[in-house]
Amino acid sequence: MGCGGRGGWITRLFHQHGGYEIHAVADYHQAVADACGDAVGVDQSRRYSGLSGFRKVIESGVEAIALETPPFFFPEHVRAAVEAGLHVYMAKPVAVDIPGCVQVEACARKATASKRCFLIDYQIPTDPHNLRVVEMIRQGEIGALAALNSHYFAGSFADPPRTANCEDRLQKLIWVNDVSLGGGYHVNACIHAIDAALWVAGQRPVSATGSSRRMRSEPHGDSHDVFSILYEFPNGLALNHRGKHLNNQTGFNVVCEAQGQTGYAQINYGGKAFLKGPENAYEGEVTNPYEAGAVRNIAAFYEDVTRQHYENSTVQRSIDGTLATILGREAARRRARTTLEELLRENRRLEVDLSGLKS
């Protein structure tokens, strides 16, 4: 469900794996669904479009569903898939707001209890060099964690003028520019670096403070694109995060750095992963995580389903990561220290005007 840029590409990776039959595809735009269907040989009668396309995929008789839509729709799609007894493979972030996170978490628990697989596709934690560095951190090779630093530097996506309804924004990652539809740049993109930090920390933050603003050229969406955020964890550990989503020649660079009492380490989304401690050191090149990570996750999903492994180990940190980025987004907009407990109490739901869209 969701056959645009990454969705269509993920569909082809599922097809190339060899263990899956792509039975049905859906996208809001029929032409996009047809292009994807052509690429993997899906019958014309099982290529669906419109807002209800996901229900038609579910009703077509599939055993599993891959969700690659704007994340505003994830909670609804996840609930329908889990209620239908399907295995679920989905992109991040799991939602754009607190109620959505709570709903997806509850659905994932139900899937696990019903012996169904539920995998959320992050790539950094699948890389063998990143895995080795984090394992060494866990073993105390840099001493107790003293501080974490992370950044996500990349460009922005097209953000054209708004039209009569949001139809044109349901494609080409335009929706990342809209907080209600895509979560915004921090929740949708910076989440890779935040997820890496939570992986290293082994816990989710309790508060955040910071600032953010819009600096991309001629913005039409409401998402901020430059961030400076300080997160606090329950044990006093702090994470300093910087985010930049501007087409300013910086390039793509995503890193989480861990400072320990006796050494330091780094994991990333491409480049050198390393650890330097007083006794031991390690270094390895993280190569092509965008594709290699997705391929590994698709293979892991297949193994989990066919071997009936229902631990669903990617879920909790994915929920925590989405909650953490929502916390950072809101704290930076408010420019005030904000706690996750406050946001959970507020339980504010974001709405998208879907009027005028085809069902």
Solvent accessible surface area in square Angstrom, and as a share of the most:
residue,aa,sasa,rsa
1,M,27,0.12
2,G,8,0.08
3,C,8,0.05
4,G,35,0.34
5,G,64,0.62
6,R,58,0.21
7,G,4,0.04
8,G,4,0.03
9,W,48,0.17
10,I,2,0.01
11,T,18,0.10
12,R,96,0.35
13,L,13,0.07
14,F,11,0.05
15,H,86,0.38
16,Q,127,0.57
17,H,68,0.31
18,G,67,0.64
19,G,34,0.33
20,Y,48,0.18
21,E,140,0.63
22,I,33,0.17
23,H,51,0.23
24,A,13,0.10
25,V,5,0.03
26,A,0,0.00
27,D,13,0.07
28,Y,14,0.05
29,H,34,0.15
30,Q,63,0.28
31,A,78,0.61
32,V,42,0.24
33,A,0,0.00
34,D,35,0.18
35,A,63,0.49
36,C,4,0.03
37,G,0,0.00
38,D,100,0.52
39,A,53,0.41
40,V,12,0.07
41,G,66,0.64
42,V,3,0.02
43,D,71,0.37
44,Q,110,0.49
45,S,79,0.51
46,R,67,0.24
47,R,31,0.11
48,Y,40,0.15
49,S,24,0.15
50,G,2,0.01
51,L,48,0.24
52,S,35,0.22
53,G,0,0.00
54,F,5,0.02
55,R,105,0.38
56,K,89,0.38
57,V,5,0.03
58,I,22,0.11
59,E,135,0.60
60,S,29,0.19
61,G,62,0.60
62,V,24,0.14
63,E,142,0.64
64,A,35,0.27
65,I,8,0.04
66,A,25,0.19
67,L,0,0.00
68,E,23,0.10
69,T,9,0.05
70,P,15,0.10
71,P,1,0.01
72,F,43,0.18
73,F,17,0.07
74,F,1,0.00
75,P,17,0.10
76,E,68,0.30
77,H,5,0.02
78,V,0,0.00
79,R,95,0.35
80,A,14,0.11
81,A,0,0.00
82,V,10,0.06
83,E,114,0.51
84,A,54,0.42
85,G,29,0.28
86,L,10,0.05
87,H,19,0.09
88,V,0,0.00
89,Y,0,0.00
90,M,0,0.00
91,A,14,0.11
92,K,36,0.15
93,P,0,0.00
94,V,0,0.00
95,A,0,0.00
96,V,4,0.02
97,D,9,0.05
98,I,8,0.04
99,P,10,0.06
100,G,2,0.02
101,C,1,0.00
102,V,77,0.44
103,Q,43,0.19
104,V,0,0.00
105,E,28,0.13
106,A,52,0.40
107,C,13,0.08
108,A,2,0.02
109,R,152,0.56
110,K,102,0.43
111,A,1,0.01
112,T,54,0.31
113,A,88,0.68
114,S,59,0.38
115,K,127,0.54
116,R,83,0.30
117,C,1,0.01
118,F,2,0.01
119,L,11,0.06
120,I,1,0.01
121,D,4,0.02
122,Y,10,0.04
123,Q,5,0.02
124,I,3,0.01
125,P,21,0.13
126,T,24,0.14
127,D,5,0.02
128,P,74,0.47
129,H,53,0.23
130,N,0,0.00
131,L,83,0.41
132,R,84,0.31
133,V,0,0.00
134,V,5,0.03
135,E,81,0.36
136,M,6,0.02
137,I,13,0.07
138,R,126,0.46
139,Q,110,0.49
140,G,42,0.40
141,E,36,0.16
142,I,0,0.00
143,G,22,0.21
144,A,59,0.46
145,L,52,0.26
146,A,60,0.47
147,A,32,0.25
148,L,0,0.00
149,N,51,0.26
150,S,4,0.03
151,H,28,0.12
152,Y,20,0.08
153,F,37,0.15
154,A,13,0.10
155,G,31,0.30
156,S,19,0.12
157,F,75,0.31
158,A,68,0.53
159,D,18,0.09
160,P,48,0.30
161,P,91,0.57
162,R,127,0.46
163,T,78,0.45
164,A,113,0.88
165,N,49,0.25
166,C,15,0.09
167,E,58,0.26
168,D,59,0.30
169,R,5,0.02
170,L,15,0.07
171,Q,51,0.22
172,K,159,0.67
173,L,69,0.35
174,I,11,0.06
175,W,27,0.10
176,V,1,0.00
177,N,0,0.00
178,D,9,0.05
179,V,12,0.07
180,S,30,0.19
181,L,4,0.02
182,G,0,0.00
183,G,0,0.00
184,G,1,0.01
185,Y,1,0.00
186,H,1,0.01
187,V,0,0.00
188,N,11,0.06
189,A,9,0.07
190,C,0,0.00
191,I,0,0.00
192,H,18,0.08
193,A,0,0.00
194,I,0,0.00
195,D,1,0.00
196,A,1,0.01
197,A,0,0.00
198,L,3,0.01
199,W,27,0.10
200,V,3,0.02
201,A,16,0.12
202,G,59,0.57
203,Q,46,0.20
204,R,79,0.29
205,P,1,0.00
206,V,63,0.36
207,S,0,0.00
208,A,0,0.00
209,T,44,0.26
210,G,21,0.20
211,S,40,0.26
212,S,6,0.04
213,R,135,0.49
214,R,106,0.39
215,M,96,0.43
216,R,15,0.05
217,S,103,0.67
218,E,141,0.63
219,P,40,0.25
220,H,69,0.31
221,G,0,0.00
222,D,68,0.35
223,S,2,0.01
224,H,37,0.17
225,D,0,0.00
226,V,43,0.25
227,F,10,0.04
228,S,63,0.41
229,I,4,0.02
230,L,64,0.32
231,Y,0,0.00
232,E,57,0.26
233,F,5,0.02
234,P,87,0.55
235,N,111,0.57
236,G,65,0.62
237,L,11,0.05
238,A,31,0.24
239,L,0,0.00
240,N,73,0.38
241,H,2,0.01
242,R,134,0.49
243,G,3,0.03
244,K,23,0.10
245,H,1,0.01
246,L,32,0.16
247,N,112,0.58
248,N,74,0.38
249,Q,174,0.77
250,T,70,0.41
251,G,45,0.44
252,F,108,0.45
253,N,63,0.32
254,V,3,0.02
255,V,18,0.10
256,C,2,0.01
257,E,47,0.21
258,A,2,0.02
259,Q,66,0.29
260,G,14,0.13
261,Q,138,0.61
262,T,79,0.46
263,G,12,0.12
264,Y,79,0.30
265,A,0,0.00
266,Q,32,0.14
267,I,2,0.01
268,N,2,0.01
269,Y,18,0.07
270,G,33,0.32
271,G,25,0.24
272,K,100,0.42
273,A,0,0.00
274,F,32,0.13
275,L,0,0.00
276,K,101,0.43
277,G,21,0.20
278,P,90,0.56
279,E,146,0.66
280,N,72,0.37
281,A,76,0.59
282,Y,61,0.23
283,E,104,0.47
284,G,8,0.08
285,E,82,0.37
286,V,4,0.02
287,T,91,0.53
288,N,82,0.42
289,P,8,0.05
290,Y,101,0.38
291,E,68,0.31
292,A,27,0.21
293,G,0,0.00
294,A,0,0.00
295,V,68,0.39
296,R,79,0.29
297,N,9,0.05
298,I,2,0.01
299,A,36,0.28
300,A,42,0.33
301,F,2,0.01
302,Y,66,0.25
303,E,62,0.28
304,D,37,0.19
305,V,42,0.24
306,T,73,0.43
307,R,157,0.57
308,Q,125,0.55
309,H,77,0.34
310,Y,45,0.17
311,E,130,0.58
312,N,16,0.08
313,S,99,0.64
314,T,42,0.24
315,V,15,0.09
316,Q,92,0.41
317,R,61,0.22
318,S,2,0.01
319,I,1,0.00
320,D,19,0.10
321,G,0,0.00
322,T,0,0.00
323,L,7,0.03
324,A,1,0.01
325,T,0,0.00
326,I,3,0.02
327,L,0,0.00
328,G,0,0.00
329,R,9,0.03
330,E,12,0.05
331,A,0,0.00
332,A,0,0.00
333,R,88,0.32
334,R,96,0.35
335,R,149,0.54
336,A,50,0.39
337,R,137,0.50
338,T,2,0.01
339,T,28,0.16
340,L,8,0.04
341,E,113,0.51
342,E,57,0.26
343,L,6,0.03
344,L,66,0.33
345,R,164,0.60
346,E,85,0.38
347,N,76,0.39
348,R,122,0.44
349,R,138,0.50
350,L,15,0.08
351,E,120,0.54
352,V,26,0.15
353,D,106,0.55
354,L,57,0.28
355,S,74,0.48
356,G,68,0.66
357,L,22,0.11
358,K,91,0.38
359,S,99,0.64
